[in-house]
Amino acid sequence: MAQIIDYGQFAERLRQQQGRPRWELLDAVQREWGYEDPGGEPVASRWGGENSGYGIDESLPIPAALAEWWDSPVNSFSFRPRLYWTHTQWPPSIWVDEYGERDSVEDPYEDAEDDTISDPARADGLPKDNPLLPPDAPDRRICIFMSEYQYCNQWGYLAAEASHPDPRVLVSTGGGWQLQSRSLSEFFLQLALERLPGTYGWTLKVRRADVEAAPAVVERLTASYRELGLLPWQELGCDALMYGGPDALIAHGRGPGAGFALVIHGRTREALLQVVETLGIAWTEEDVNPPSEVPEPLEVLGPFALADGDTDDRGRWRWRVESTGISPAAATAPAALHALPDRTATTTATALDEDGTLAAAGDAEGRVHVWESTAEVVADGPSAAVSKSLHRAPVTALACVRPDDAHRAVVSGDAHGVLRYWRTDRDPRPLPFDRRRTAVTALTASCLATGPAVACAWADGLVRIWDLGSGAVARLPLGTGITDMVLESDGTLYVTGQSGRPVALRLDTARLWPHRELQLRLDDVDWGSYWSARGPAHAVPGLIGKVASDHKKTAMDAVHDLYRLLVSKSSGLTAAAPAVPFLAELMTDPDNRARPTLLLLIADIADCDSAENRTAVRAVLPALRHLHDDPLPSIKWAAAELEKHCALRPGEE
C-alpha cells in the first residue's frame, strides 16, 4: 500500500461522486482496503436471502440502484457474504405499521378474528409523528431488503419512494425507524466501510470506560480528524460517527449499544499507531489486531533464463533442462476446424487441443468461445461457437484438455490472475480454478502418463502444474517474462521467455507430485460417513491435501482448520482416526512446510478421549519415532508430546 489515502478528504470524494457512475466510489474504497475480485461467479444471489419475508407487494417497483447492486461485479457481498454477516431479502419484503394499508398485502401474521397484528414487531413501523414522511402520507410501509445477522436491525426504504432510482435507507432501532443513509448506493458504501476494514486492516478498539475516564481523547478526535460526511451508523444501537485520516478510519460509538467507544482501523500498522498516538491512547501489543486476511505475496524473481543441464534447487530435481532453442511440434487443425467462424478484433488468446478437434478463443471482454469437431460432424464442419462470459478482465491465455476419454475442457486465464475451468458438456465451474494477484501469461495442457495435466504461468514468474486426476499441484518459480508454454505427453514442458528461445524442461512427475497417490487414496475414503466437530467430514480430505502444499501459509492454515475439525474432548467424532495415516505420511516428508504444527496435531488426536484415535496414532508411531532426533527443537518437543499421549492408560493393555 504505497499510496496513502487521506480519509479526512472523504467528504469531498463523496460530494464529487454525484453525477458519476453509481458504484465507482464503492469499488475504489473496497480496493483501497484490500478487497480483490475473487473471480468466478457470485456465491450469494438475490434469490438466496435467508430473511423470512412479511409479504411482497408485486405492484411496487424495485429501485434501480438495488437491482444494479445485485448485478454489479463490484458487489463484494455477492462474492464474499461472510465479510458482512447480514441477511438479504429479494424481492424486498413489506413491513406494515399499524397506520398502513394492511389489506393491500396478504399478512401471514394477521389475526382474522380481531384484525390485529399478532407479531408485535410488526407494529414498530413508521408512525404519523415520524418526520421521514408527512403525517397525511397514505402509504407508510417500509420495504425491507437487508437485516443484521441476528435480526436485531433491519434496513429498508419507504414504499412511497420505491419508484425512486436511489431512495433513502431507513434502519429499525429501539427508538423506531431512523434515516441511515441518504440513498441506497450511499448505504452500501457505508456498509462496506463498516465491514471491510475489520478484515483487511489493522484494528484497535477502546472501551467506553477508558474513553469516559479520559474525555480529552474525544476532544483530540474532533480537533484532529474530519467526519466522512456519512450519517451516524445505527446498527445495534451504536450511533457511531466515522472520522478519517491518512490511511485510517475512526468510528466513535456514542450510543448505548456501542461496546467500544472508539474503533480505529488502519490500512497499515503505522497508520493505526499514528492515530493512537494523536489521540493519546494507552495501548499494548495485545490491543493491536492485525488483518485477518492477508493476500498471498507475489514472487520476487529475476527474468526466466535457463541453460542446458540446469535443474531446480531442491536437490532432488523435479525438472531438468534438456535443450534450448528447439521448438515443439505445433498442433495441426483438421479440415473441419480450418474455417472457424470469424473472430472479432478483440480476440486476445487462442488454443487448440492435442488432436485438433477443440478450438477456443478469448477476448478483451472476458468471453471464451469454443468450437468443437468430432468424427461424427467432420462432414458438416465445426459446431457453432458456444460462448461464455467467464472473466471480468481480458482473457490472456487458454488451454484445451481432455479430462477423460469422453470429455473435453477449456482452461482460461485473465489479466487479473484468475483461472476458470469449463468442461464443454456442462456449465463452467462457478468458482475459480485458481487465482493469484498478477496476470496469467501462459497456459498449456496435455495428457501425461499420469493422466491429464495443466500448467499455468503468471507475470511474477511462478508456474503451477496440476495433475487433474488427483488435484496435486506443483509450484515452480521459474522467472518472469514467460510468454508461452507447451506441455507434451512425454512430460516435456517447453517454456519461452522474452528471448524467444524455447527451453525444454524434462519433468519428473513422481517428484513433481510426491503426494499424488496419497491424494488419490483420500478420494477412496467415504468421508461423509465420518463425523467431525462441524458435522460430516466432507472438508477433511481437501484440507489434508492442502497440508501437502509447498506454500507455507496454505499448509499451516490447513493444519489449523484440521485442529478445529478433528481435535475435541467430546465423544462422537469419528473422522480423526481415518485421517491419521495420511497425516503421518505427510509428516515423514522432510519438505513439508507445516511439520511442527502437524506433529502436534497428530499428538493431540492421540490425547482425545477416544480409544480409536489412540489406536490409529499408535499404529503410525514407529514411523515417526525418528523425529526425536530431528534438528528442529520444536519437532523434538512435539515428538515427546506424541510419545507421552500414546502411552498406555489405566485399563488399557
Residue pairs with C-beta under 8 A, 6 or more apart in sequence:
1 247
1 267
1 268
4 246
4 247
4 271
5 32
5 246
5 247
5 267
6 244
6 245
6 246
6 247
7 228
7 244
7 245
7 246
7 247
7 248
7 249
8 225
8 226
8 243
8 244
8 245
8 246
9 226
9 244
10 226
10 228
10 229
10 244
11 226
11 227
11 228
11 229
13 25
14 25
14 186
14 228
14 229
14 230
15 229
17 24
17 25
22 65
22 68
22 166
22 185
23 68
23 69
23 72
23 74
23 75
23 185
25 189
26 74
26 185
26 188
26 189
26 192
27 74
29 189
29 192
29 193
29 196
30 74
30 76
30 192
30 196
32 267
33 196
33 197
33 200
33 201
33 267
34 196
34 199
34 200
34 201
34 267
34 291
34 293
34 295
35 76
35 80
35 83
35 196
35 200
36 295
36 437
37 73
37 74
37 79
37 392
37 416
37 418
38 79
38 80
38 418
38 432
38 435
39 391
39 392
39 414
39 416
39 417
39 418
39 419
39 420
39 432
39 435
40 79
40 418
40 420
40 429
40 430
40 431
40 432
41 430
41 431
42 75
42 78
42 79
43 78
43 79
43 80
43 81
43 430
43 431
44 77
44 78
44 79
44 81
44 88
45 70
45 78
46 70
46 88
46 90
47 90
48 88
49 87
49 88
49 89
49 90
50 87
50 88
51 87
51 88
51 89
51 93
51 144
51 146
51 147
51 151
53 89
53 93
53 94
53 144
54 93
54 94
54 95
54 96
54 107
54 108
54 109
54 122
54 144
55 93
55 94
55 96
55 105
55 106
55 107
55 108
56 91
56 92
56 93
56 94
56 105
57 94
57 104
57 105
57 141
57 159
58 91
60 143
60 159
60 162
61 162
61 163
62 91
62 92
62 162
63 157
63 161
63 162
63 163
63 164
63 165
63 166
63 167
63 184
64 165
64 166
65 165
65 166
65 167
65 183
65 184
65 185
66 92
66 145
66 184
69 75
69 184
69 185
69 188
70 78
70 90
73 392
75 188
76 83
76 192
76 196
77 83
77 84
77 86
77 88
77 188
83 195
83 196
83 199
84 191
84 195
85 148
85 149
85 195
86 146
86 147
86 148
86 149
86 191
87 146
87 147
87 148
87 149
87 151
88 145
88 146
88 147
89 144
89 145
89 146
89 147
90 145
92 143
92 144
92 145
92 156
92 157
93 143
93 144
94 105
94 141
94 142
94 143
94 144
94 159
95 122
95 125
95 141
95 142
95 143
95 144
95 154
95 156
96 102
96 105
96 107
96 117
96 122
96 125
96 141
97 122
97 123
97 124
97 125
97 126
97 127
97 140
97 141
97 142
98 117
98 123
98 125
98 127
99 125
99 126
99 127
99 128
99 140
100 125
100 139
100 140
100 141
101 138
101 139
101 141
102 110
102 117
105 141
107 117
109 117
109 118
109 119
109 122
110 116
110 117
110 118
111 117
111 118
117 123
124 172
124 176
124 177
125 140
125 141
125 142
125 177
126 132
126 133
126 140
126 141
126 142
126 158
126 170
126 176
126 177
127 140
127 176
128 135
128 140
129 135
130 176
130 177
132 158
132 168
132 170
132 177
132 179
133 140
133 158
133 160
137 160
139 158
139 159
139 160
140 158
140 159
140 160
141 158
141 159
141 160
142 156
142 157
142 158
142 159
142 170
142 177
143 156
143 157
143 158
143 159
143 162
144 154
144 155
144 156
145 155
145 156
145 157
146 154
146 155
146 156
147 153
147 154
147 155
148 154
148 235
148 236
152 235
152 236
153 171
153 172
153 173
153 234
153 235
153 236
154 171
154 172
155 169
155 170
155 171
155 172
155 180
155 187
156 169
156 170
156 172
157 167
157 168
157 169
157 170
157 184
158 167
158 168
158 170
161 167
161 168
166 183
166 184
166 185
167 183
167 184
168 179
168 181
168 182
168 183
169 179
169 180
169 181
169 183
169 184
169 186
169 187
170 177
170 178
170 179
170 180
171 177
171 178
171 179
171 180
171 234
171 235
173 234
173 237
174 237
178 234
179 231
180 187
180 190
180 231
180 233
180 234
181 187
181 190
181 230
181 231
182 231
186 230
189 230
190 230
190 231
190 233
193 228
193 230
193 242
193 249
194 233
194 235
194 251
197 203
197 249
197 265
197 267
198 265
198 292
199 291
199 292
199 293
200 291
200 293
201 249
201 265
201 266
201 267
201 272
201 291
202 265
202 266
202 267
202 268
202 269
202 271
202 272
202 288
202 289
202 290
202 291
203 263
203 264
203 265
203 266
203 272
203 288
203 289
204 263
204 264
204 272
204 276
204 281
204 283
204 287
204 288
204 289
205 260
205 262
205 263
205 264
205 287
205 289
206 217
206 260
206 261
206 262
206 263
206 264
206 281
207 259
207 260
207 261
208 253
208 258
208 259
208 260
208 261
210 261
210 281
211 217
211 218
211 261
211 262
212 261
214 280
216 280
217 262
217 279
217 280
217 281
218 252
220 278
220 279
220 280
221 243
221 250
221 252
221 262
221 279
222 243
224 245
224 278
224 279
225 243
225 244
225 245
225 250
225 275
226 243
226 244
227 241
227 242
227 243
227 244
228 242
228 243
228 244
228 249
230 242
232 239
232 240
232 241
232 254
233 239
233 240
233 241
233 242
233 251
234 255
236 257
237 255
237 256
237 257
237 258
238 251
238 253
238 254
238 255
238 257
238 258
239 253
239 254
239 255
239 257
239 258
240 251
240 252
240 253
240 254
240 255
240 258
240 263
241 251
241 252
241 254
242 249
242 250
242 251
242 252
243 249
243 250
243 251
243 252
244 250
245 271
245 274
245 275
245 278
246 271
246 274
247 266
247 267
247 268
247 270
247 271
248 264
248 265
248 266
248 267
248 271
248 272
248 274
248 275
249 264
249 265
250 262
250 263
250 264
250 265
250 275
251 262
251 263
251 264
251 265
252 261
252 262
253 259
253 260
253 261
253 262
253 263
254 261
262 279
262 281
264 272
264 275
264 276
265 272
266 272
266 273
266 274
266 275
269 288
269 290
272 288
273 288
276 283
295 437
296 436
296 437
296 551
296 553
298 436
298 437
298 438
298 460
298 462
299 460
299 461
299 462
299 477
300 460
301 460
301 461
301 462
301 477
301 478
301 479
301 480
302 461
302 479
302 480
303 479
303 480
303 481
303 497
303 498
304 461
304 478
304 479
304 480
304 481
304 482
304 495
304 497
304 498
304 503
305 479
305 497
305 499
306 321
306 324
306 478
306 479
306 495
306 503
306 505
307 321
307 324
308 321
308 322
308 323
308 324
309 320
309 321
310 320
310 321
311 317
311 319
311 320
311 321
312 318
312 319
312 476
314 591
316 511
317 508
317 511
318 474
318 476
318 507
318 508
318 511
318 512
319 476
319 493
319 505
319 506
319 507
319 508
319 512
320 505
320 506
320 508
321 503
321 504
321 505
321 506
322 492
322 504
322 505
322 506
323 503
323 504
324 501
324 502
324 503
324 504
325 501
325 502
326 502
326 504
327 494
327 502
328 486
328 488
328 492
328 494
328 502
328 504
331 352
331 353
331 354
331 356
332 356
333 352
333 356
333 359
334 356
334 357
334 373
334 378
335 378
336 357
336 373
336 377
336 378
336 381
336 382
337 352
337 356
337 357
337 359
337 371
337 373
337 382
339 381
339 382
340 359
340 371
340 382
341 371
341 384
341 385
343 350
343 361
343 363
343 369
344 363
346 363
346 364
346 365
347 361
347 362
347 363
348 362
348 363
348 364
348 394
348 395
348 396
349 361
349 362
349 395
349 396
349 397
349 398
349 412
350 359
350 360
350 361
350 362
350 398
351 359
351 360
351 361
351 398
351 399
351 400
351 410
351 443
352 358
352 359
352 360
352 400
353 359
353 400
353 401
353 402
353 408
354 400
354 402
354 446
354 447
354 489
356 373
357 372
357 373
357 374
357 408
358 370
358 371
358 372
358 373
358 400
358 408
358 410
358 424
359 370
359 371
359 372
359 382
359 400
360 368
360 369
360 370
360 371
360 398
360 400
360 410
360 412
361 368
361 369
361 398
362 368
362 369
362 391
362 394
362 395
362 396
362 397
362 398
362 412
362 414
363 369
363 394
363 395
364 394
364 395
365 389
365 394
366 389
366 390
366 391
366 392
366 393
366 394
366 395
366 414
367 387
367 388
367 389
367 390
367 391
367 395
368 387
368 388
368 390
368 391
368 395
368 398
368 410
368 412
368 420
368 422
369 385
369 386
369 387
370 385
370 386
370 387
370 410
370 422
370 424
371 382
371 383
371 384
371 385
371 386
372 382
372 383
372 408
372 424
373 381
373 382
373 383
377 383
386 424
388 422
388 428
390 412
390 420
390 422
390 428
391 412
391 414
391 416
391 418
391 420
392 414
392 416
393 414
393 415
393 416
393 418
394 414
394 415
395 412
395 413
395 414
396 413
396 414
396 415
396 439
396 440
396 441
397 412
397 413
397 440
397 441
397 442
397 443
397 456
398 410
398 411
398 412
398 413
398 443
399 410
399 411
399 443
399 444
399 445
399 454
400 408
400 409
400 410
400 411
400 445
401 408
401 409
401 410
401 411
401 445
401 446
401 447
401 452
401 454
401 468
402 408
402 409
402 447
402 452
403 409
403 423
403 452
403 468
404 452
407 423
407 424
407 425
408 423
408 424
408 425
409 421
409 422
409 423
409 424
410 421
410 422
410 424
411 419
411 420
411 421
411 422
411 433
411 443
411 445
411 454
411 456
412 419
412 420
412 422
412 443
413 419
413 420
413 439
413 440
413 443
413 456
414 439
414 440
415 439
415 440
416 435
416 439
417 435
417 436
417 437
417 438
417 439
417 440
417 458
418 432
418 434
418 435
418 440
419 432
419 433
419 434
419 435
419 440
419 443
419 456
420 428
420 429
420 432
420 433
421 428
421 429
421 433
422 428
422 429
434 456
434 464
436 458
436 460
436 462
438 458
438 459
438 460
439 458
439 459
440 456
440 457
440 458
440 459
441 457
441 458
441 459
441 482
441 483
442 456
442 457
442 482
442 483
442 484
442 485
443 454
443 455
443 456
443 457
443 485
444 454
444 455
444 485
444 486
444 487
444 493
445 452
445 453
445 454
445 455
445 487
446 452
446 453
446 487
446 488
446 489
447 453
447 489
448 487
448 489
448 490
448 491
448 509
449 489
449 491
449 509
450 467
450 469
450 509
450 513
450 516
451 467
451 468
451 469
452 467
452 468
452 469
453 465
453 466
453 467
453 468
453 487
454 465
454 466
454 468
454 487
455 463
455 464
455 465
455 466
455 485
455 487
455 493
456 463
456 464
457 463
457 478
457 482
457 485
457 495
459 480
460 480
461 477
461 478
461 479
461 480
461 481
461 482
462 475
462 476
462 477
462 478
463 475
463 476
463 477
463 478
463 482
463 485
463 495
464 473
464 474
464 475
464 476
465 473
465 474
465 476
465 487
465 493
465 507
465 512
466 472
466 473
467 473
467 509
467 513
467 516
469 520
470 513
470 516
470 517
470 519
470 520
470 523
471 519
471 545
472 513
472 515
472 516
472 519
472 545
472 548
473 513
473 549
474 512
474 513
474 550
475 550
475 551
478 495
479 497
481 497
481 498
482 495
482 496
482 497
483 496
483 497
483 498
484 494
484 495
484 496
484 502
485 493
485 494
485 495
485 496
486 493
486 494
486 502
487 493
487 494
488 494
491 506
491 507
491 508
491 509
492 504
492 505
492 506
492 507
493 504
493 505
493 507
494 502
494 503
494 504
494 505
495 502
495 503
495 505
496 502
496 503
497 503
509 516
514 548
514 589
514 591
515 545
515 548
515 585
515 586
515 589
518 548
518 582
518 585
518 586
519 545
519 548
521 582
522 541
522 544
522 545
522 582
523 541
525 541
525 578
527 536
527 537
527 538
527 540
527 541
527 575
527 578
528 536
528 537
528 538
529 536
530 536
530 537
530 540
530 574
530 575
530 578
531 537
531 572
531 573
531 574
531 575
532 539
532 540
532 565
532 566
532 573
532 575
533 564
533 565
533 566
533 567
533 568
533 570
533 573
534 564
534 565
537 565
537 574
537 575
539 561
539 565
540 562
540 565
540 566
540 575
540 579
543 558
543 561
543 562
543 565
544 558
544 562
544 579
544 582
544 583
544 586
545 558
546 554
546 555
546 557
546 558
547 555
547 558
547 559
547 562
547 583
547 586
547 592
547 594
547 598
548 555
548 586
548 589
548 592
549 555
549 558
549 593
550 591
550 593
551 593
552 593
552 594
555 592
555 593
555 594
556 593
556 594
556 597
558 594
559 594
559 597
559 598
559 601
560 597
562 579
562 583
562 601
563 601
563 604
565 575
566 573
566 575
566 576
566 579
566 601
566 605
567 576
567 601
567 604
567 605
567 608
568 608
569 608
569 609
570 609
571 609
571 610
573 608
573 610
574 612
576 605
576 608
576 610
576 612
576 613
576 616
577 610
577 612
577 613
577 615
577 616
578 616
579 605
580 602
580 605
580 613
580 616
580 617
580 619
580 620
581 616
581 619
581 620
583 598
583 601
583 602
583 605
584 602
584 620
584 623
584 624
586 592
586 598
587 595
587 598
587 599
587 602
587 624
587 627
588 623
588 624
592 598
595 632
595 635
596 632
596 634
596 635
596 638
599 624
599 627
599 635
599 638
599 639
599 642
600 638
600 641
602 617
602 620
602 624
602 642
603 617
603 638
603 641
603 642
603 644
603 645
604 645
605 613
605 616
605 617
606 613
606 614
606 617
606 618
606 642
606 645
606 646
607 645
608 614
611 652
614 645
614 646
614 649
614 652
617 642
617 645
617 646
618 646
621 642
621 643
621 646
624 639
624 642
625 639
625 643
627 635
627 636
627 638
627 639
627 642
628 636
628 639
628 640
628 643
629 636
630 636
630 639
